[in-house]
Amino acid sequence: MSHSDTLLLTIDYINEICHPDGKIPSCADMVVRHNVVEQANSAIRHARANDIPVAHVKVGFQPNYANCPASSPIFGKARDFEALRLGSWGTEFLDGLDVRAEDFIIIKSRIGTFYNTQLETILRAKGIRRLIVAGVSTNHAVESTVRDAHDRDYLVTVLGDACATANDQLHAATLAGVMSHMATITTVNQWVQGH
């Protein structure tokens, strides 16, 4: 079976959000408790073994915060706390995440991964129709990306056990109650075994 129309997309596995020492560690607890980085790496290994390209997305702002929306309830305080500044430890990918030179790196400055980024350009250039999505947070960046991908006619699979958010209940509700209507929800192991 050819996987030439598929891409694995990881979202916001960065220190600021996923490490306990990050400035906005909203997902850190769940990332650790559910071994989310290990799950993501299993998906990445499977993708590489099957010639599926991998793209890693990170949220971050220019050092002067010129592209940070001051009125945003989510991002508005980033400048005050010097959070999500590109070039800082906070916007580096988590240690242990399997990021390689051949992977696509996409920088975003909003919640979703399509808005004002190179993602769609890459997908169209590579002839991608299917997105395999993993990342944080389940109810923000992952959900926003899934909604946008659905409306752009991509076929989306979400690797639920490679996602995390502030708590297990919100995570489960977002997967089952929201995203299941727009995407296939599965586990990393089920995806690997199915291909």
C-alpha positions in Angstrom: 0.0 0.0 0.0 1.4 3.4 -1.0 1.7 6.1 1.6 2.8 8.8 -0.9 -0.3 10.9 -0.2 0.1 10.9 3.6 2.0 13.2 6.0 2.5 13.0 9.8 2.0 16.3 11.5 3.1 16.9 15.1 1.9 20.1 16.8 3.5 22.2 19.6 5.6 19.6 21.4 7.6 22.5 22.8 9.1 23.3 26.2 6.9 26.3 26.9 3.8 24.2 26.8 4.9 20.6 27.5 7.8 20.9 29.9 7.1 21.4 33.7 9.5 24.4 33.6 7.8 26.1 30.7 6.1 29.4 31.2 2.7 28.0 30.2 3.0 24.3 31.0 -0.7 23.6 30.5 0.0 20.2 28.9 3.1 19.1 30.9 1.3 16.9 33.4 -0.6 14.9 30.8 2.4 14.7 28.5 4.4 13.0 31.3 1.7 10.8 32.7 0.6 9.4 29.3 4.2 9.1 27.8 3.0 11.4 24.9 6.5 12.0 23.5 7.2 8.2 23.4 3.9 7.7 21.6 4.7 10.5 19.1 8.1 9.0 18.5 6.5 5.6 17.8 4.4 7.3 15.2 7.4 9.1 13.8 9.4 5.8 13.5 6.5 4.2 11.6 6.2 7.2 9.3 9.9 7.1 8.5 9.9 3.3 7.9 7.1 3.8 5.4 8.4 6.9 3.6 5.7 9.1 5.1 7.0 12.7 5.5 7.0 14.3 8.9 6.3 17.9 9.7 6.7 19.4 13.2 4.8 22.6 14.0 5.7 25.0 16.8 4.0 28.2 17.9 6.2 31.2 18.5 6.6 34.9 18.1 9.3 37.2 16.8 11.6 38.4 19.5 10.0 41.8 19.5 6.5 40.2 19.6 5.4 42.2 16.5 3.3 39.3 15.3 1.8 38.6 18.7 -1.9 39.5 18.9 -2.2 41.7 22.0 -6.0 41.4 22.2 -6.0 37.6 22.2 -7.2 35.9 25.4 -4.7 33.1 24.7 -1.6 34.9 23.5 -2.2 38.5 24.8 0.1 38.1 27.8 3.0 36.4 26.0 5.0 39.6 25.7 4.5 40.4 29.5 5.9 36.9 30.4 8.4 36.7 27.6 6.7 33.5 26.6 6.8 31.7 23.2 9.7 33.8 22.0 11.3 32.3 18.9 15.0 31.5 19.6 14.4 30.8 23.3 14.4 27.5 25.2 10.6 27.8 25.4 10.1 27.4 21.7 12.6 24.5 21.3 11.1 21.1 20.7 11.1 18.8 23.8 14.2 16.8 24.4 13.7 13.3 23.1 11.3 14.2 20.4 12.6 12.6 17.2 13.1 15.7 15.0 15.5 15.4 12.1 17.0 17.6 9.5 14.9 16.1 6.7 11.6 16.9 8.5 9.6 20.0 7.7 9.5 22.6 10.5 6.6 25.0 10.4 6.3 28.1 12.6 2.9 29.4 13.5 1.8 32.5 15.4 -1.8 31.5 16.0 -3.7 28.5 17.3 -4.3 26.6 14.1 -1.5 25.3 11.9 -2.8 26.4 8.5 -3.2 30.2 9.2 -0.4 32.2 7.7 2.0 29.2 7.5 3.7 27.1 4.8 1.7 24.0 5.7 -0.7 24.0 2.8 2.1 24.9 0.3 4.0 21.8 1.5 0.9 19.6 1.4 0.1 20.6 -2.1 3.7 20.4 -3.4 3.9 16.8 -1.9 0.5 15.7 -3.2 -0.7 15.1 0.3 -4.4 14.1 0.8 -4.2 12.4 4.2 -3.0 14.0 7.5 -2.0 12.0 10.5 -2.2 14.4 13.5 -0.6 14.3 16.9 0.2 17.1 19.4 -1.0 19.6 22.0 -3.2 20.9 23.1 -6.0 18.5 22.1 -8.8 21.1 22.5 -6.9 24.0 20.9 -4.2 23.6 18.3 -5.1 20.0 17.4 -8.8 20.6 17.2 -8.3 23.8 15.2 -6.0 22.0 12.8 -8.4 19.2 12.4 -11.4 21.5 11.7 -9.4 23.5 9.1 -8.0 20.3 7.4 -11.5 18.8 7.2 -12.8 22.0 5.5 -9.9 21.9 3.1 -10.9 18.3 2.1 -8.0 16.5 3.7 -8.7 13.1 5.2 -7.6 13.3 8.8 -6.6 10.7 11.4 -5.9 11.8 15.0 -3.5 9.8 17.2 -5.4 10.3 20.4 -2.7 8.9 22.7 -0.1 11.1 21.2 -2.2 14.2 22.2 -2.6 16.0 25.5 -4.2 19.0 27.1 -4.9 20.4 30.6 -6.7 17.3 31.9 -7.9 13.8 30.9 -11.6 14.8 30.9 -11.2 17.7 28.4 -8.9 15.6 26.2 -11.4 12.7 26.0 -14.4 15.0 25.5 -12.6 16.8 22.6 -11.6 13.6 20.9 -15.0 11.8 21.2 -17.4 14.7 21.3 -15.9 17.1 18.7 -13.1 15.7 16.5 -14.7 12.3 15.9 -17.2 14.0 13.6 -14.4 15.3 11.4 -11.6 12.7 11.7 -10.8 9.2 12.5 -9.7 8.9 16.1 -7.3 6.1 16.8 -4.2 5.2 18.9 -0.6 5.1 17.7 -0.5 1.3 17.9 -3.7 0.9 16.0 -2.4 3.2 13.3 0.9 1.3 13.1 -0.8 -2.1 13.0 -3.3 -0.9 10.4 -0.5 0.0 8.0 
